[in-house]
């Protein structure tokens, strides 16, 4: 309870800072909102990491805080005044190096596997960031992923201290209190979506190394299918995939089909929970076939987007 209260107080304190220094999100032609809102409310996930270190002093907590501070810091500066892609990439590499170090990656895997790890996990962080765009989606989806990880951690294989999962879940609840509304009081901003993404990929990394199994990437498969299919769609349209857009499936549902933001977020939350539950339950008997089946189904659902766009 004390952690929740501290996170709530920190969020309210940030609102005062954001009001004073005009840290706001102004809508544009690519936005899914039409009103000015406080940006950067997702800083609560960084505060959760700080509290985790204060209440769970350990080397792991120290390296994790270092990593999330690097990635949250550069993202916050980017939120406020903008930064170049090279600078952001540098800090993402440094942050992921902290995650790799605490997970014991260095010295345990060949250099080429580590390079692939950098590409994959930094890619996931950025894809997670791109998926943030409507009320509730980042907070709810993060809870779906974190709840799946905690279930595995408590019931199947212990891969980390439970608080390393409980804290971001509490931060997600606090953020959703102000964001999961018809008119949100704050948006996560890059500092929020990137911070919680770093938390998620670090936990996935720890679980994968502990079990020696990559199947757990399925805990991100809803976002994954949407992100990959949208990138392919934009490449087909010869668009710059690094520029802002409104072609994600959730954006089509919210903007073109005018489905309520909170309903779309709940759909993503529910579908990911179902996928995670099926992977946990059926992987022991079906193996990677369950991943393939779910991927095919999600791709089929994604293709409905093109009929909606017509």
N, C-alpha and C positions, 0 to 999 in steps of 0.2 A: 504493500500500500504506500509506503514512504517513497518508493521509486516513482510510482504513478503520480503522486502529489508533486514531487520535485520536477518531473517532466512537464506537468501541466503548468507549474509556476514558470518554468523556463520558457515555455511557448508563449505565455502571456507577456513575459518580459521582452521576448523578441519582438512581439507586436509593437511594443512601445518604441523600440529601436527602429523598426521598419517604418513606423509612422513619422518619426523624427527625421530620418534620413531619406525618406521618400523611396524606399525599396518596394516598388510596386510593379505589377504586370499590367501593361496596357494592351488591350486587344488589337489585333490586326486582321488582315484578310485571311490569314491561315489559322487564326485562333478558333477554339471551340467555345469561347466565351465572348460576351459583349459588354463587360463591365470591368472597371479597374479593381484590382485585388492585391493584397499583400503577397509578395513573392518571397520564397525562402523559408516558409513555415516548416519545411522538412528538416531544418537544422536540428529538430528535436531528436533525430536519429543519431546525430553526432553527440548530443548531450547524453543520450542513453549509453553510448560507448564510454564517455568520460565517467559516468556513474558506475558502469561495470568495473572499470579499473579501480575506482575509489573503494568499492565494496568487495572486490575480488582481486586483491593485489597478487599479480603473477606476471611472469615473463610473457606468457601468451597474451594477457590483457594489455601489456605495455606495447608489444609489437602491433597488436590489432588497433589500438588507439593511434599509434603513429601512422599506420596505413590509412585509416579512415580520416585522420586529420589532414593528411596530404591531399587526398582526393576530394574531401569536403571543402578544404580551404581554396583550392584552385577553382572549384565549381562555384563557390560563393562569390569570388572575385569576378568570375565569368558572368554570374547573375547580375552583379552590380554594374560593371562597366565593359564587360566583354574581353575575351582573350583569344589569341590565335590557336589554331588546332595543334601546332607543334608544342606549345607550352602545356596545353592540357594533356597531350599524349605523354610528355615527359613525366608529369606528376602521376599519371595513371600507371606508368611503368614503375615508378618508385613505390607507389602504394601497393601494387600487386607484388612487388618484391618483398614487402613486409609480410604480406599474406603467405607467400611461398616460404619465407624463412620460418614463420611460426608453425607452418604445417610440415616442416622438415623436408621440403622438396629439394633444396640444393644439396648435392652430394649423394642423393638417392636415385636420381633419374638422369639419363643421358641429356646432353645439351640440346639436342634436337627436340626431345620431348618437352623440355622446359620452354623452348621457343614457341612450340605449338600451344603450350599452356598459356603463355602470355597473350598470344593472338586470340585464343578462344575466350579466356576469361575477361580480357579487356573488351572484347567484342560483346560479350554478354552484358557487361556494365553499361556500355553505350546503347545497346538495344533496349535495355531496361529503361534508360533515360528517355529514349525516343518514344517509348510507349506511354509516357506520362502526358496526359492532355485533357482529361475530363475529370469531373468531381468524383473522388472516391476510388479511382482505378488503381493508383499506386498503393494506397493504404490497404485496400481490401485484398488485392492480389498478393501483396507482401505477406499478409496474414495467412493466406492460403498456403504459400510456399513454406513459411516459417512453421506453421502448425504441422505440416507434413514432415518437416525435418525433426520437429520435437517429438512427434509420435514415434518415428524411427529411433531417435536417440533414447527414448524412455522404454520402448517396448521391444526393440529388435537388436540394435547394436549401439552401445554407448560410445559416441565419438567426440563429445565435448561437454563442458560444464553446462547444465541446463539453463543457467542464467544467461549464457551467451545467446540463447534463443529467446528466453522470456523477455529480456530487456527490449530488443527491437519490436517484439510483439506489443509490449506496453506503449512504446513510442508510436507505433502504428495506430493504436486505439486513440491516443491523445491527438494525433494529427487528424484522424478521421472525425473527431468531435468538431473540428473547425472546418474540415474540408468536405465531409460527406453531407452536404446540404444542397438545396436547390440553388442557393446563392452562397458559394463558399466564402468563408472569411479569409482564407489563405490558400495559396498554392504551394506545392512542395518546392518548386524551383529545381535547378540542376543540383544544388547542394543537397536536396532531400532525396531525389530519385537516384542520384549517383551514390549517395551514402548508404541507402538501404540496399542498393544493388551490390555494393562492395561487401556488405554484411552477408548477403545471401550467397555470393560466390565464394566467400571465405568458408562459410559453413558447408557448402557443397564440396569444396576442395577437401576439407577435413573428413567428410563422410566418404568420399571416393577413395582417398588414401587409406582410410581405416578398413574399408571393405574390399579394396582393389577392384571396384566395379564402377563403371561409368553410367549405369542405368539410371542413377539418381538425377541425371540431367533432365529426365522426364518431369521433374517437379517444376520445370520452366517451359514445358512444351507448348502451352497455349500462347504465351508471349513469343516463344521461339518460332512457331509456325506463322503467326501474324507478321513478325519482324522479317523473316526470311522471304516469305511470299511477297510482302510489300516491296522489299528491295528488288526482287526479280521483276515485279511489275514496273517499278520506276526505271530500272535498266532498260526494259522493253520500250518504255516511253522516252528513253534517252534523257532522263532528268539527272541532275546532280543529287546523288543519294545523301549528301551531307547537308543539303538545304532543308528548311522546314517545309512541311507539306500537310495534306489532309487526306492521305490515301490509305491509312491503316483501316482495317475492318471496323474497329471501334469508332473511328472518326466518321466513317460512312454511316454507321448506325446512328450516331449522335447528331451529325450535321445534315446529311442528305435525307435520312429517314426520320429525323427529328424524334428519335427515341430518347426518353429521359436519361440524362447522364448516369444517375444512380442505378437505374435499371441495367444499363449496359455494364457498369462496373460489377454489379451483382452477378450478371451472367458470366463474365470472365472469372470471377471469384469461384463460382459454383462449378463451372466446367473444369477449372484447374484442380479443385478439390477432388472431383470425381476421377479425373485422370490419375492423380497421385494415389488415390485409394486403390484403383485398379492395378497400378504398377506394384504397389506394396503387396497386394493380395495375390496377384496372378503371375508375377515374374518368377517365383520359385517353380512354377509348373510350365509356363509358356515361354520363359526366357525372353529374349529380345523381340519375339513375335508380338507381345503385348504393346511394346513401343511402336512397332511398325503399324499395327492395326490402328492404334490411337492416332498416329501421325496421318495415316490415310484419311481417317474420318475427319480430322481437323482441317486437312487441306480441302476436302470436299465441302466442308462448311464455309471455309474461306472463299471458295469460288462462287458462293452465293452473292458475294460483294459485287461481282461484275454485272449480275442481273439487276441488283439494286441501283447501280450507277447508270444503267440504261434507262 
